[in-house]
Amino acid sequence: MLFVAICIDKPGSQELRLTNRAAHLDYLRLNSQYIKTCGPFVAEDGETMNGSLLIIEADDRKACEAVLARDPYQAAKLFQSVEIRPWRWVIGAPVK
């Protein structure tokens, strides 16, 4: 099952994000069997990152939460909020 995780950074946390970014990217690459695609939300300037969107494949919500819990951004307490929703990929879905 697929889930979308909408993660919003705490205000004023750009430095915290950047400090943990390399470890976060390594984590994403090492867990590509679960994390199907992802990327940062950005401010109106198109550059300043202020959140993350991840598409995660997991057996259930609890397994999805476990993937997110191991992310270095989560350990750094970067996010003000995390919303997890079941999701169906329709257009542009990878061929299995």
Sine and cosine of phi, psi and omega as CSV:
sin_phi,cos_phi,sin_psi,cos_psi,sin_omega,cos_omega
0.00,0.00,0.55,-0.83,0.03,-1.00
-0.98,-0.20,0.55,-0.83,0.06,-1.00
-0.74,-0.68,0.56,-0.83,0.16,-0.99
-0.96,-0.28,0.73,-0.69,0.07,-1.00
-0.92,-0.38,0.86,-0.51,0.03,-1.00
-0.95,-0.30,0.94,-0.33,-0.10,-0.99
-0.92,-0.40,0.84,-0.54,-0.02,-1.00
-0.94,-0.33,0.80,-0.60,-0.01,-1.00
-0.92,0.38,0.45,-0.89,0.16,-0.99
-0.92,0.40,0.56,-0.83,0.06,-1.00
-0.84,0.54,0.62,-0.79,0.06,-1.00
0.94,0.34,0.43,0.90,-0.10,-0.99
-0.95,-0.32,0.32,0.95,-0.02,-1.00
-0.83,0.55,-0.69,0.73,0.00,-1.00
-0.90,0.44,-0.66,0.75,0.04,-1.00
-0.88,0.48,-0.68,0.74,0.04,-1.00
-0.87,0.49,-0.77,0.64,-0.06,-1.00
-0.91,0.42,-0.60,0.80,0.01,-1.00
-0.89,0.46,-0.55,0.83,-0.07,-1.00
-0.97,-0.23,0.04,1.00,-0.11,-0.99
-0.89,0.47,-0.71,0.70,-0.04,-1.00
-0.88,0.48,-0.70,0.71,0.02,-1.00
-0.91,0.42,-0.62,0.79,0.04,-1.00
-0.88,0.47,-0.74,0.67,-0.01,-1.00
-0.90,0.44,-0.64,0.77,0.08,-1.00
-0.87,0.49,-0.69,0.72,0.01,-1.00
-0.87,0.49,-0.70,0.72,0.00,-1.00
-0.87,0.49,-0.72,0.70,-0.02,-1.00
-0.90,0.44,-0.66,0.75,-0.02,-1.00
-0.95,0.31,-0.26,0.97,-0.05,-1.00
-0.87,-0.50,0.52,0.85,-0.03,-1.00
-0.91,0.41,-0.25,0.97,0.09,-1.00
-0.93,0.36,-0.37,0.93,0.04,-1.00
-0.96,-0.29,-0.66,0.75,-0.08,-1.00
-1.00,-0.04,0.97,-0.25,-0.14,-0.99
-0.99,0.13,-0.57,0.83,0.11,-0.99
-0.29,-0.96,0.37,-0.93,-0.04,-1.00
-0.21,-0.98,0.20,-0.98,0.08,-1.00
0.04,-1.00,0.25,-0.97,-0.03,-1.00
-1.00,0.09,0.51,-0.86,0.29,-0.96
-0.98,0.20,0.51,-0.86,0.02,-1.00
-0.77,-0.64,0.40,-0.92,0.06,-1.00
-0.95,0.31,0.08,-1.00,-0.01,-1.00
-0.85,0.53,-0.37,0.93,0.03,-1.00
-0.96,0.28,-0.14,0.99,0.02,-1.00
0.98,0.21,0.00,1.00,-0.08,-1.00
-0.85,-0.53,-0.71,0.70,-0.12,-0.99
-0.95,0.31,0.92,-0.40,-0.01,-1.00
-0.97,0.25,0.66,-0.75,-0.04,-1.00
-0.60,-0.80,0.31,0.95,0.02,-1.00
0.15,-0.99,-0.02,-1.00,-0.01,-1.00
-0.61,-0.79,0.53,-0.85,0.14,-0.99
-0.83,-0.56,0.79,-0.61,0.01,-1.00
-0.78,-0.62,0.65,-0.76,0.18,-0.98
-0.96,-0.26,0.87,-0.49,-0.11,-0.99
-0.86,-0.50,0.74,-0.68,0.11,-0.99
-0.99,-0.17,0.84,-0.54,-0.03,-1.00
-0.49,-0.87,0.36,-0.93,-0.01,-1.00
-0.90,0.44,-0.57,0.82,-0.03,-1.00
-0.33,-0.94,0.03,-1.00,-0.05,-1.00
-0.86,0.50,-0.65,0.76,-0.01,-1.00
-0.87,0.48,-0.66,0.75,0.03,-1.00
-0.92,0.39,-0.61,0.79,0.07,-1.00
-0.89,0.45,-0.71,0.70,0.03,-1.00
-0.86,0.50,-0.59,0.81,0.02,-1.00
-0.91,0.41,-0.64,0.77,0.05,-1.00
-0.88,0.47,-0.73,0.69,0.00,-1.00
-0.90,0.43,-0.59,0.81,-0.05,-1.00
-0.90,0.44,-0.45,0.89,-0.03,-1.00
-1.00,0.05,-0.13,0.99,-0.01,-1.00
-0.92,0.40,0.74,-0.67,0.03,-1.00
-0.82,0.57,-0.52,0.86,0.07,-1.00
-0.89,0.46,-0.62,0.79,0.02,-1.00
-0.92,0.39,-0.68,0.73,0.01,-1.00
-0.89,0.45,-0.53,0.85,0.01,-1.00
-0.99,0.15,-0.07,1.00,-0.01,-1.00
0.87,0.50,0.67,0.74,0.00,-1.00
-0.94,0.33,-0.56,0.83,-0.21,-0.98
-1.00,0.01,0.70,-0.71,0.14,-0.99
-0.97,0.23,-0.60,0.80,0.01,-1.00
-0.48,-0.88,0.48,-0.88,0.08,-1.00
-0.70,-0.71,0.87,-0.50,0.06,-1.00
-0.93,-0.36,0.77,-0.64,0.02,-1.00
-0.89,-0.45,0.79,-0.61,0.00,-1.00
-0.71,-0.71,0.68,-0.73,0.13,-0.99
-0.87,0.49,0.54,-0.84,-0.14,-0.99
-0.53,-0.85,0.54,-0.84,0.08,-1.00
-0.87,-0.49,0.82,-0.57,0.00,-1.00
-0.99,0.10,0.88,-0.47,-0.06,-1.00
-0.95,-0.30,-0.89,0.45,-0.06,-1.00
-0.99,-0.14,0.75,-0.67,0.01,-1.00
0.99,0.15,0.18,0.98,0.00,-1.00
-0.91,0.42,0.62,-0.79,0.05,-1.00
-0.89,0.46,0.57,-0.82,0.05,-1.00
-0.98,0.22,0.75,-0.66,0.00,-1.00
-0.99,-0.13,0.00,0.00,0.00,0.00
